[in-house]
């Protein structure tokens, strides 16, 4: 049995990295891998993921609650025991900064032969001191790991510079995202969205990377302009309560729908009229591919890699543009002529993002373990 420990933030709905790794999971199990997960945040895992992992006889280990220092010490304490009990062939780290450093170097100390540092985002702009610390931690992570992966060329170059790395493309099960009129009708009824209301939505974590307060400012601007819109955000995260409080402060809570974690997020794209996520940075952003698969117009920022522009549905604005410019762009999209939404699934498949290509990761594992398929 080939044993792998995958380290990442969580298995919650809205976590793009979890979605990516679980899309490779079935093929890994078929190839005889036994996969355990080490999670940093104690967020409720998506039911579908729990079911898959249980069936695959994997374990989920969660770092106890605490600040970054406490969590880091827990990692240092837990990893030797996990390695001793499970004798991992590969530790696959999908984390950043201090958490990645702890996982990588403890694995190295415990003499794990194959340590993968997998980057899902470029290094974002930040204050000089924080940037210097982040850069230094990344250098240590790169040095500690003996294999380097990235979700896109731009993300890989941002972190690994001239070091060798391999791109493992983020994949989706395209058939799960096909536009469906009956699903659209059912979900809009559930969320109390009328036929003449323009439903703006996204599926993402409530974190600074996703630019949550800017999003709410744009929604508020549209409402002030008397646009008949509603906004739906599916996901969890550390800023969710603050975002809810900000929505209440603006008095637009009747126009905003923020349900608890959903296991049916892939179907809810059919209910939306626009996917709106002006991220501050992304490695790729698999949700943008999912939204296009469902035939949804997408509005995002110039900080998102061009790799996501795989159809004519993508609209991009500069993050420095005013909220008036952003709201004008949404109104322009809102007034676009109707387009047939169910044709886009084939466009996404033709670009190579379908799960039928899910042997890429198992091939990579096999290669570093010198196993032929």
C-alpha positions as a Markdown table, in Angstrom:
| # | Residue | x | y | z |
|---|---|---|---|---|
| 1 | Unk | 0.0 | 0.0 | 0.0 |
| 2 | Unk | 1.4 | 3.4 | -1.0 |
| 3 | Unk | 0.7 | 5.9 | 1.8 |
| 4 | Unk | 0.3 | 9.7 | 1.2 |
| 5 | Unk | -0.4 | 12.5 | 3.7 |
| 6 | Unk | -2.0 | 15.6 | 2.1 |
| 7 | Unk | -1.7 | 18.7 | 4.2 |
| 8 | Unk | -4.1 | 21.6 | 3.5 |
| 9 | Unk | -6.3 | 24.2 | 5.2 |
| 10 | Unk | -9.6 | 22.4 | 5.3 |
| 11 | Unk | -12.1 | 20.2 | 3.4 |
| 12 | Unk | -14.9 | 22.7 | 3.6 |
| 13 | Unk | -17.3 | 23.7 | 0.8 |
| 14 | Unk | -15.8 | 26.8 | -0.9 |
| 15 | Unk | -12.2 | 25.7 | -0.4 |
| 16 | Unk | -10.8 | 25.6 | -3.9 |
| 17 | Unk | -7.7 | 23.6 | -2.9 |
| 18 | Unk | -9.8 | 20.9 | -1.3 |
| 19 | Unk | -12.0 | 20.7 | -4.4 |
| 20 | Unk | -8.9 | 20.3 | -6.6 |
| 21 | Unk | -7.3 | 17.6 | -4.5 |
| 22 | Unk | -10.6 | 15.7 | -4.2 |
| 23 | Unk | -11.1 | 15.8 | -7.9 |
| 24 | Unk | -7.9 | 13.7 | -8.2 |
| 25 | Unk | -8.8 | 11.5 | -5.3 |
| 26 | Unk | -10.8 | 8.8 | -7.1 |
| 27 | Unk | -8.0 | 8.0 | -9.5 |
| 28 | Unk | -5.4 | 7.9 | -6.7 |
| 29 | Unk | -7.5 | 5.3 | -4.9 |
| 30 | Unk | -7.8 | 3.3 | -8.1 |
| 31 | Unk | -4.0 | 3.4 | -8.4 |
| 32 | Unk | -3.7 | 1.8 | -5.0 |
| 33 | Unk | -2.9 | 4.9 | -2.9 |
| 34 | Unk | -4.1 | 5.3 | 0.7 |
| 35 | Unk | -4.6 | 9.0 | 1.4 |
| 36 | Unk | -4.7 | 10.7 | 4.8 |
| 37 | Unk | -5.4 | 14.4 | 5.4 |
| 38 | Unk | -3.9 | 16.8 | 7.8 |
| 39 | Unk | -6.1 | 19.9 | 8.2 |
| 40 | Unk | -5.3 | 23.3 | 9.8 |
| 41 | Unk | -8.8 | 24.6 | 10.3 |
| 42 | Unk | -11.6 | 22.7 | 12.1 |
| 43 | Unk | -14.3 | 23.6 | 9.5 |
| 44 | Unk | -17.1 | 21.2 | 8.7 |
| 45 | Unk | -15.9 | 19.0 | 5.8 |
| 46 | Unk | -18.1 | 18.7 | 2.7 |
| 47 | Unk | -20.2 | 15.5 | 3.1 |
| 48 | Unk | -19.2 | 14.2 | -0.3 |
| 49 | Unk | -15.5 | 14.4 | 0.7 |
| 50 | Unk | -16.1 | 12.6 | 4.0 |
| 51 | Unk | -18.0 | 9.8 | 2.2 |
| 52 | Unk | -15.1 | 9.4 | -0.4 |
| 53 | Unk | -12.4 | 9.4 | 2.3 |
| 54 | Unk | -14.2 | 6.9 | 4.5 |
| 55 | Unk | -14.8 | 4.6 | 1.5 |
| 56 | Unk | -11.1 | 5.0 | 0.6 |
| 57 | Unk | -10.1 | 4.0 | 4.2 |
| 58 | Unk | -8.3 | 7.3 | 4.7 |
| 59 | Unk | -8.0 | 9.3 | 8.0 |
| 60 | Unk | -8.6 | 13.0 | 8.6 |
| 61 | Unk | -6.4 | 14.7 | 11.3 |
| 62 | Unk | -7.3 | 18.2 | 12.4 |
| 63 | Unk | -5.0 | 20.5 | 14.2 |
| 64 | Unk | -6.6 | 21.8 | 17.4 |
| 65 | Unk | -7.8 | 25.4 | 17.7 |
| 66 | Unk | -5.4 | 28.1 | 18.6 |
| 67 | Unk | -3.3 | 30.9 | 17.2 |
| 68 | Unk | -0.6 | 30.4 | 14.5 |
| 69 | Unk | 2.1 | 29.7 | 17.0 |
| 70 | Unk | 0.0 | 27.1 | 18.9 |
| 71 | Unk | -1.1 | 25.4 | 15.7 |
| 72 | Unk | 2.5 | 25.3 | 14.4 |
| 73 | Unk | 3.6 | 23.6 | 17.6 |
| 74 | Unk | 0.7 | 21.1 | 17.2 |
| 75 | Unk | 2.0 | 20.3 | 13.7 |
| 76 | Unk | 5.5 | 19.7 | 15.0 |
| 77 | Unk | 4.1 | 17.5 | 17.8 |
| 78 | Unk | 1.7 | 15.5 | 15.6 |
| 79 | Unk | 3.7 | 14.8 | 12.4 |
| 80 | Unk | 6.3 | 12.5 | 14.0 |
| 81 | Unk | 3.5 | 10.3 | 15.5 |
| 82 | Unk | 1.6 | 10.2 | 12.2 |
| 83 | Unk | 4.8 | 9.3 | 10.3 |
| 84 | Unk | 5.6 | 6.5 | 12.8 |
| 85 | Unk | 2.1 | 5.1 | 12.7 |
| 86 | Unk | 1.6 | 5.3 | 8.9 |
| 87 | Unk | 5.0 | 5.3 | 7.3 |
| 88 | Unk | 4.1 | 7.8 | 4.6 |
| 89 | Unk | 5.8 | 7.5 | 1.2 |
| 90 | Unk | 4.8 | 11.0 | 0.2 |
| 91 | Unk | 3.9 | 14.1 | 2.2 |
| 92 | Unk | 2.0 | 16.5 | -0.2 |
| 93 | Unk | 1.9 | 20.1 | 1.3 |
| 94 | Unk | -0.8 | 22.4 | 0.0 |
| 95 | Unk | -0.1 | 25.2 | 2.6 |
| 96 | Unk | 1.9 | 28.4 | 2.8 |
| 97 | Unk | 4.3 | 30.2 | 5.1 |
| 98 | Unk | 4.7 | 28.9 | 8.7 |
| 99 | Unk | 2.3 | 25.9 | 8.3 |
| 100 | Unk | 4.0 | 24.8 | 5.2 |
| 101 | Unk | 7.4 | 25.2 | 6.8 |
| 102 | Unk | 6.4 | 23.1 | 9.8 |
| 103 | Unk | 4.9 | 20.3 | 7.6 |
| 104 | Unk | 7.9 | 20.3 | 5.2 |
| 105 | Unk | 10.7 | 20.4 | 7.7 |
| 106 | Unk | 9.2 | 18.0 | 10.2 |
| 107 | Unk | 8.6 | 15.6 | 7.3 |
| 108 | Unk | 12.3 | 16.1 | 6.4 |
| 109 | Unk | 13.4 | 15.5 | 9.9 |
| 110 | Unk | 11.3 | 12.3 | 10.0 |
| 111 | Unk | 13.1 | 11.2 | 6.8 |
| 112 | Unk | 10.1 | 11.2 | 4.5 |
| 113 | Unk | 11.7 | 10.5 | 1.1 |
| 114 | Unk | 9.2 | 12.5 | -1.0 |
| 115 | Unk | 8.1 | 15.9 | 0.2 |
| 116 | Unk | 6.0 | 18.0 | -2.3 |
| 117 | Unk | 5.5 | 21.7 | -2.0 |
| 118 | Unk | 2.4 | 22.5 | -4.0 |
| 119 | Unk | 1.7 | 26.2 | -4.7 |
| 120 | Unk | -1.9 | 27.3 | -5.5 |
| 121 | Unk | -1.4 | 31.1 | -5.3 |
| 122 | Unk | 1.4 | 33.6 | -6.3 |
| 123 | Unk | 3.0 | 35.7 | -3.6 |
| 124 | Unk | 0.6 | 38.6 | -3.2 |
| 125 | Unk | 1.6 | 42.2 | -2.7 |
| 126 | Unk | 1.9 | 43.1 | 1.0 |
| 127 | Unk | 3.9 | 45.4 | 3.4 |
| 128 | Unk | 7.6 | 45.2 | 3.0 |
| 129 | Unk | 8.3 | 43.4 | 6.3 |
| 130 | Unk | 5.6 | 40.9 | 5.8 |
| 131 | Unk | 6.7 | 40.3 | 2.2 |
| 132 | Unk | 10.3 | 39.7 | 3.3 |
| 133 | Unk | 9.2 | 37.2 | 5.9 |
| 134 | Unk | 6.9 | 35.4 | 3.4 |
| 135 | Unk | 9.6 | 35.3 | 0.9 |
| 136 | Unk | 12.1 | 33.9 | 3.4 |
| 137 | Unk | 9.6 | 31.2 | 4.6 |
| 138 | Unk | 9.0 | 30.3 | 1.0 |
| 139 | Unk | 12.7 | 29.9 | 0.4 |
| 140 | Unk | 13.0 | 27.5 | 3.3 |
| 141 | Unk | 10.0 | 25.5 | 2.1 |
| 142 | Unk | 11.4 | 25.2 | -1.4 |
| 143 | Unk | 14.7 | 24.1 | 0.1 |
| 144 | Unk | 13.1 | 21.5 | 2.4 |
| 145 | Unk | 10.8 | 20.0 | -0.3 |
| 146 | Unk | 12.4 | 17.8 | -3.0 |
| 147 | Unk | 9.4 | 18.2 | -5.4 |
| 148 | Unk | 7.7 | 21.4 | -6.5 |
| 149 | Unk | 4.2 | 21.7 | -8.0 |
| 150 | Unk | 2.1 | 24.7 | -9.1 |
| 151 | Unk | -1.5 | 25.2 | -10.4 |
| 152 | Unk | -0.3 | 27.5 | -13.1 |
| 153 | Unk | 2.9 | 28.8 | -14.7 |
| 154 | Unk | 2.4 | 32.3 | -13.3 |
| 155 | Unk | 1.9 | 31.0 | -9.7 |
| 156 | Unk | 4.9 | 28.7 | -10.1 |
| 157 | Unk | 7.2 | 31.4 | -11.4 |
| 158 | Unk | 6.1 | 33.8 | -8.7 |
| 159 | Unk | 7.2 | 31.4 | -5.9 |
| 160 | Unk | 9.8 | 29.0 | -7.4 |
| 161 | Unk | 11.5 | 31.6 | -9.6 |
| 162 | Unk | 14.2 | 29.6 | -11.6 |
| 163 | Unk | 13.7 | 26.4 | -9.6 |
| 164 | Unk | 12.3 | 23.5 | -11.5 |
| 165 | Unk | 8.5 | 22.9 | -11.0 |
| 166 | Unk | 5.7 | 21.0 | -12.7 |
| 167 | Unk | 2.2 | 22.4 | -13.4 |
| 168 | Unk | -0.7 | 20.2 | -12.2 |
| 169 | Unk | -3.8 | 21.6 | -13.7 |
| 170 | Unk | -6.9 | 22.2 | -11.6 |
| 171 | Unk | -9.6 | 19.9 | -13.0 |
| 172 | Unk | -13.4 | 19.7 | -12.6 |
| 173 | Unk | -16.0 | 17.2 | -13.3 |
| 174 | Unk | -17.6 | 19.3 | -16.1 |
| 175 | Unk | -20.8 | 17.2 | -16.1 |
| 176 | Unk | -21.6 | 18.4 | -12.6 |
| 177 | Unk | -21.7 | 22.1 | -13.7 |
| 178 | Unk | -23.9 | 22.0 | -16.9 |
| 179 | Unk | -26.6 | 24.6 | -16.9 |
| 180 | Unk | -30.0 | 23.2 | -16.0 |
| 181 | Unk | -33.2 | 25.2 | -16.2 |
| 182 | Unk | -35.1 | 23.1 | -13.7 |
| 183 | Unk | -32.3 | 23.6 | -11.1 |
| 184 | Unk | -32.3 | 27.3 | -11.8 |
| 185 | Unk | -36.0 | 27.5 | -11.1 |
| 186 | Unk | -35.8 | 25.4 | -7.9 |
| 187 | Unk | -32.9 | 27.3 | -6.4 |
| 188 | Unk | -34.2 | 30.7 | -7.2 |
| 189 | Unk | -37.4 | 29.7 | -5.5 |
| 190 | Unk | -35.5 | 28.5 | -2.5 |
| 191 | Unk | -33.5 | 31.7 | -2.2 |
| 192 | Unk | -36.5 | 33.9 | -2.9 |
| 193 | Unk | -35.2 | 35.3 | -6.1 |
| 194 | Unk | -37.8 | 36.4 | -8.7 |
| 195 | Unk | -37.5 | 35.9 | -12.4 |
| 196 | Unk | -36.8 | 39.6 | -13.1 |
| 197 | Unk | -34.1 | 39.9 | -10.4 |
| 198 | Unk | -30.4 | 39.7 | -11.6 |
| 199 | Unk | -28.7 | 37.2 | -9.2 |
| 200 | Unk | -25.0 | 38.0 | -8.7 |
| 201 | Unk | -23.1 | 35.3 | -6.9 |
| 202 | Unk | -19.9 | 33.5 | -6.0 |
| 203 | Unk | -18.6 | 30.4 | -4.3 |
| 204 | Unk | -15.5 | 31.3 | -2.2 |
| 205 | Unk | -14.0 | 31.5 | 1.2 |
| 206 | Unk | -14.7 | 34.6 | 3.3 |
| 207 | Unk | -11.0 | 35.7 | 3.4 |
| 208 | Unk | -9.1 | 38.9 | 2.5 |
| 209 | Unk | -7.8 | 37.3 | -0.7 |
| 210 | Unk | -11.4 | 37.3 | -2.1 |
| 211 | Unk | -11.8 | 41.0 | -1.5 |
| 212 | Unk | -15.1 | 40.6 | 0.4 |
| 213 | Unk | -15.8 | 44.2 | 1.5 |
| 214 | Unk | -15.1 | 45.5 | -1.9 |
| 215 | Unk | -17.7 | 43.0 | -3.3 |
| 216 | Unk | -20.3 | 44.3 | -0.8 |
| 217 | Unk | -19.5 | 47.9 | -1.7 |
| 218 | Unk | -20.2 | 47.1 | -5.4 |
| 219 | Unk | -23.5 | 45.4 | -4.5 |
| 220 | Unk | -24.5 | 48.4 | -2.3 |
| 221 | Unk | -23.6 | 50.7 | -5.3 |
| 222 | Unk | -25.9 | 48.7 | -7.6 |
| 223 | Unk | -28.7 | 48.9 | -5.1 |
| 224 | Unk | -28.3 | 52.7 | -4.8 |
| 225 | Unk | -28.6 | 52.8 | -8.5 |
| 226 | Unk | -32.0 | 51.1 | -8.3 |
| 227 | Unk | -30.8 | 48.0 | -10.0 |
| 228 | Unk | -33.0 | 45.0 | -9.4 |
| 229 | Unk | -30.3 | 42.7 | -8.1 |
| 230 | Unk | -29.7 | 40.1 | -5.3 |
| 231 | Unk | -26.3 | 38.7 | -4.2 |
| 232 | Unk | -25.6 | 35.1 | -3.2 |
| 233 | Unk | -22.3 | 34.1 | -1.5 |
| 234 | Unk | -21.7 | 30.4 | -0.7 |
| 235 | Unk | -18.8 | 29.6 | 1.6 |
| 236 | Unk | -17.2 | 29.9 | 5.0 |
| 237 | Unk | -14.2 | 31.6 | 6.4 |
| 238 | Unk | -12.7 | 33.8 | 9.1 |
| 239 | Unk | -14.3 | 37.1 | 7.8 |
| 240 | Unk | -17.9 | 35.8 | 7.4 |
| 241 | Unk | -19.2 | 37.4 | 10.5 |
| 242 | Unk | -17.6 | 40.7 | 9.7 |
| 243 | Unk | -19.0 | 40.6 | 6.2 |
| 244 | Unk | -22.5 | 39.9 | 7.6 |
| 245 | Unk | -22.1 | 42.8 | 10.1 |
| 246 | Unk | -21.0 | 45.1 | 7.2 |
| 247 | Unk | -24.1 | 44.1 | 5.2 |
| 248 | Unk | -26.3 | 45.0 | 8.2 |
| 249 | Unk | -24.5 | 48.3 | 8.6 |
| 250 | Unk | -25.3 | 49.2 | 5.0 |
| 251 | Unk | -28.9 | 48.0 | 5.5 |
| 252 | Unk | -28.9 | 45.7 | 2.5 |
| 253 | Unk | -29.4 | 42.4 | 4.2 |
| 254 | Unk | -32.7 | 41.8 | 2.4 |
| 255 | Unk | -30.7 | 41.8 | -0.9 |
| 256 | Unk | -27.9 | 39.5 | 0.3 |
| 257 | Unk | -28.1 | 35.7 | 0.7 |
| 258 | Unk | -25.3 | 34.0 | 2.7 |
| 259 | Unk | -26.4 | 30.4 | 3.5 |
| 260 | Unk | -24.5 | 28.0 | 5.6 |
| 261 | Unk | -22.2 | 25.5 | 4.0 |
| 262 | Unk | -23.8 | 23.7 | 1.0 |
| 263 | Unk | -22.9 | 20.3 | -0.5 |
| 264 | Unk | -24.8 | 21.2 | -3.7 |
| 265 | Unk | -22.8 | 24.3 | -4.7 |
| 266 | Unk | -22.1 | 22.9 | -8.2 |
| 267 | Unk | -25.8 | 23.1 | -9.0 |
| 268 | Unk | -26.3 | 26.6 | -7.7 |
| 269 | Unk | -24.3 | 28.1 | -10.6 |
| 270 | Unk | -27.4 | 27.5 | -12.7 |
| 271 | Unk | -29.4 | 29.9 | -10.5 |
| 272 | Unk | -26.9 | 32.7 | -10.9 |
| 273 | Unk | -26.8 | 35.4 | -13.7 |
| 274 | Unk | -23.3 | 36.6 | -13.0 |
| 275 | Unk | -20.3 | 35.2 | -11.2 |
| 276 | Unk | -18.5 | 38.1 | -9.4 |
| 277 | Unk | -15.2 | 37.6 | -7.6 |
| 278 | Unk | -12.6 | 40.4 | -7.8 |
| 279 | Unk | -9.9 | 38.6 | -6.0 |
| 280 | Unk | -6.7 | 40.3 | -4.8 |
| 281 | Unk | -4.7 | 37.4 | -6.1 |
| 282 | Unk | -5.3 | 33.8 | -7.3 |
| 283 | Unk | -3.0 | 30.9 | -8.4 |
| 284 | Unk | -5.7 | 30.0 | -10.9 |
| 285 | Unk | -9.2 | 30.0 | -9.3 |
| 286 | Unk | -11.0 | 26.8 | -10.2 |
| 287 | Unk | -14.4 | 28.5 | -9.5 |
| 288 | Unk | -13.9 | 30.7 | -12.5 |
| 289 | Unk | -13.7 | 27.6 | -14.7 |
| 290 | Unk | -16.7 | 26.0 | -13.0 |
| 291 | Unk | -18.8 | 29.2 | -13.6 |
| 292 | Unk | -17.9 | 29.3 | -17.3 |
| 293 | Unk | -18.8 | 25.6 | -17.5 |
| 294 | Unk | -22.3 | 26.6 | -16.3 |
| 295 | Unk | -22.4 | 29.3 | -19.0 |
| 296 | Unk | -22.1 | 32.1 | -16.5 |
| 297 | Unk | -20.7 | 35.5 | -17.4 |
| 298 | Unk | -17.7 | 36.1 | -15.1 |
| 299 | Unk | -16.4 | 39.4 | -13.7 |
| 300 | Unk | -13.1 | 39.4 | -12.0 |
| 301 | Unk | -10.0 | 41.5 | -11.4 |
| 302 | Unk | -6.7 | 41.9 | -13.3 |
| 303 | Unk | -5.0 | 40.1 | -10.4 |
| 304 | Unk | -6.5 | 36.8 | -11.5 |
| 305 | Unk | -4.3 | 34.8 | -14.0 |
| 306 | Unk | -5.2 | 35.0 | -17.7 |
| 307 | Unk | -5.3 | 31.1 | -17.6 |
| 308 | Unk | -9.0 | 31.4 | -16.5 |
| 309 | Unk | -10.0 | 33.2 | -19.7 |
| 310 | Unk | -10.9 | 30.0 | -21.6 |
| 311 | Unk | -14.2 | 31.3 | -23.1 |
| 312 | Unk | -15.7 | 34.6 | -24.2 |
| 313 | Unk | -17.6 | 34.8 | -20.8 |
| 314 | Unk | -14.8 | 36.5 | -18.8 |
| 315 | Unk | -14.8 | 40.2 | -18.1 |
| 316 | Unk | -11.8 | 41.8 | -16.4 |
| 317 | Unk | -11.4 | 45.2 | -14.6 |
| 318 | Unk | -8.5 | 46.8 | -12.8 |
| 319 | Unk | -8.7 | 46.6 | -9.0 |
| 320 | Unk | -7.8 | 50.3 | -8.9 |
| 321 | Unk | -11.0 | 51.2 | -10.8 |
| 322 | Unk | -13.7 | 52.9 | -8.9 |
| 323 | Unk | -16.7 | 51.1 | -7.6 |
| 324 | Unk | -18.8 | 53.1 | -10.1 |
| 325 | Unk | -16.8 | 51.6 | -13.0 |
| 326 | Unk | -17.3 | 48.1 | -11.5 |
| 327 | Unk | -21.0 | 48.6 | -11.1 |
| 328 | Unk | -21.3 | 50.1 | -14.6 |
| 329 | Unk | -19.7 | 46.9 | -16.0 |
| 330 | Unk | -22.1 | 44.7 | -14.1 |
| 331 | Unk | -25.0 | 46.7 | -15.5 |
| 332 | Unk | -23.6 | 46.3 | -19.0 |
| 333 | Unk | -23.3 | 42.5 | -18.5 |
| 334 | Unk | -26.9 | 42.5 | -17.0 |
| 335 | Unk | -28.2 | 44.1 | -20.2 |
| 336 | Unk | -26.3 | 41.7 | -22.6 |
| 337 | Unk | -28.5 | 39.7 | -24.9 |
| 338 | Unk | -29.4 | 36.2 | -23.7 |
| 339 | Unk | -26.8 | 33.5 | -24.7 |
| 340 | Unk | -27.3 | 29.7 | -24.7 |
| 341 | Unk | -25.7 | 28.5 | -21.5 |
| 342 | Unk | -25.5 | 24.7 | -21.9 |
| 343 | Unk | -23.0 | 24.9 | -24.8 |
| 344 | Unk | -20.1 | 26.0 | -22.6 |
| 345 | Unk | -19.4 | 22.6 | -21.0 |
| 346 | Unk | -17.9 | 21.4 | -24.3 |
| 347 | Unk | -15.7 | 24.5 | -24.5 |
| 348 | Unk | -14.3 | 23.7 | -21.1 |
| 349 | Unk | -13.7 | 20.1 | -21.9 |
| 350 | Unk | -11.9 | 21.0 | -25.1 |
| 351 | Unk | -9.5 | 23.2 | -23.0 |
| 352 | Unk | -8.4 | 20.2 | -21.0 |
| 353 | Unk | -10.0 | 21.0 | -17.6 |
| 354 | Unk | -12.2 | 17.9 | -17.4 |
| 355 | Unk | -11.7 | 15.3 | -14.7 |
| 356 | Unk | -11.1 | 12.7 | -17.4 |
| 357 | Unk | -7.5 | 14.0 | -17.2 |
| 358 | Unk | -7.3 | 13.1 | -13.5 |
| 359 | Unk | -4.5 | 10.6 | -14.0 |
| 360 | Unk | -2.0 | 13.5 | -14.0 |
| 361 | Unk | -1.4 | 13.5 | -10.2 |
| 362 | Unk | -1.2 | 9.7 | -9.8 |
| 363 | Unk | 1.3 | 9.6 | -12.7 |
| 364 | Unk | 3.4 | 12.2 | -10.9 |
| 365 | Unk | 3.2 | 10.1 | -7.7 |
| 366 | Unk | 4.1 | 7.0 | -9.6 |
| 367 | Unk | 7.0 | 8.7 | -11.3 |
| 368 | Unk | 8.6 | 9.9 | -8.0 |
| 369 | Unk | 8.1 | 6.4 | -6.5 |
| 370 | Unk | 9.5 | 4.7 | -9.6 |
| 371 | Unk | 6.2 | 2.8 | -10.2 |
| 372 | Unk | 5.0 | 2.0 | -13.7 |
| 373 | Unk | 1.2 | 2.3 | -14.3 |
